[in-house]
Amino acid sequence: MKRVIDVFGVVLLFVLCSCGHIHTISVYNVLDYGAKGDGITDDAVAIQSAIEACSKAGGGRVLLPSGYTFMAGPFSLASRVDLHIAVNTVLIANPDESVYTKSAFKENRGEGMLWISGEKLRGLTISGQGEINGNGVSFMGEELEDSYELKPVHEFNPRPHLLTLIGCENIRICDLQIKNSAYWTVHLIGYNDVVIRGITLLNNLKVRNGDSIDIDHSRNVRISDCYIESGDDCICLKNRREYDEYGPCENIVVTNCTMTSRSCAIKIGSENVDRISHVTFDNCIIRDSNRGIGIQNRDEGTVSNIVFSNMIVDCKYYSDVWWGKAEPIYVTAYRRAKGDHKDAGWRFPKGAMEGEVGRVSNIFFSNIKCESENGIFVGAETPEKVKDIFFDQVDILIYKRSLYENTGYDIRPCEGEGFIRAKTSAFYLTNVSDITIRNSSVRWGDTTLPSFGKAIEKQNVKGLVVNNLQE
């Protein structure tokens, strides 16, 4: 039961909860604070005013009511606020690049600016069945066959990240449609206690760097029941150097999600300056992706105690614009490439011109069904950097389905060319230790191609156990 009463311009929403208690929620309608909702006027000031009034009064709901399009430049969220995007309502980013001036990565201004943001918040909810739209294509260059051209960038990149929240606790993002980010979409940094549930996140598949959900230096995160399409990574766990004061990324649970990516649907890394551990991905589907599950360690941090279970992974080749070569599963540890990247000063430890790579260990794959043009790749600089990797009930069907030719395996970003030229093997293992493959199977498509190799190709592997691999 819901009942609404207007008291001195602030709506009181009375909600009867399942336990029979009545809760009162103050509702702050952005129209009452000057928002137009005409899709032309920049409503950021009005939205900001409603948020500040709500938080200052002790909390409640900031309502973007049904039937409007609210165009807005950057604004900040606040503690104890439920930003509620009502059904049939759109919140869309202002396409004017000049309004985005605050970096998403502190002093590093080479990787995008802030649109919706918040720092050190407690008790924030973003909810509703409306739409948050990043207006992404407005910030891109020419449309190419496989992507959008990136505009030239040296030290300043005006492309806005859709939502960036830093150092927060008790955050809920539920039931929304989120679309068309120009850069990373949901970036959560230094978090404790986060729930992302039931969102539909649809980015343009041609927008590069269009990550969907990035969990960065965060703990106790639950992501469930989401549908995600993204040009870049769908769900990515990392520890960026700019925010190294927040510590490791751990205690992450992802369940019941469906994902499509031109890059990597599920990725751990490549930025990792701390520890990523105690993570589970379960009951997920990956379709039409350039890479399925990827552990891509390129910095001094470690990756350990990760479980992937009960998944369907479907991959195909895309162009070299996108990292990946249709590897359904990819576990790697290589030092990051040196170079004059736009933010090279942030890629390595302070004062260093090159870095190291940490160990990847205790990674478990169970009941994974793969269909792809390529096989599983496990590789490292030296065998001690990737060890104790377990494949149990991992079934692979390899067959040709795209117009792109096999060129081996993609290990970018790293020193050298970034590709290993080789035939397609179901399991390609190089410079790794203690690999177990059991109760698994390999099938090849109806047409045998010259690019097809072996069930297992191994080079400098220390400790390989194979038990009941059917071919």
Disulfide bonds with the S-S distance in Angstrom:
none
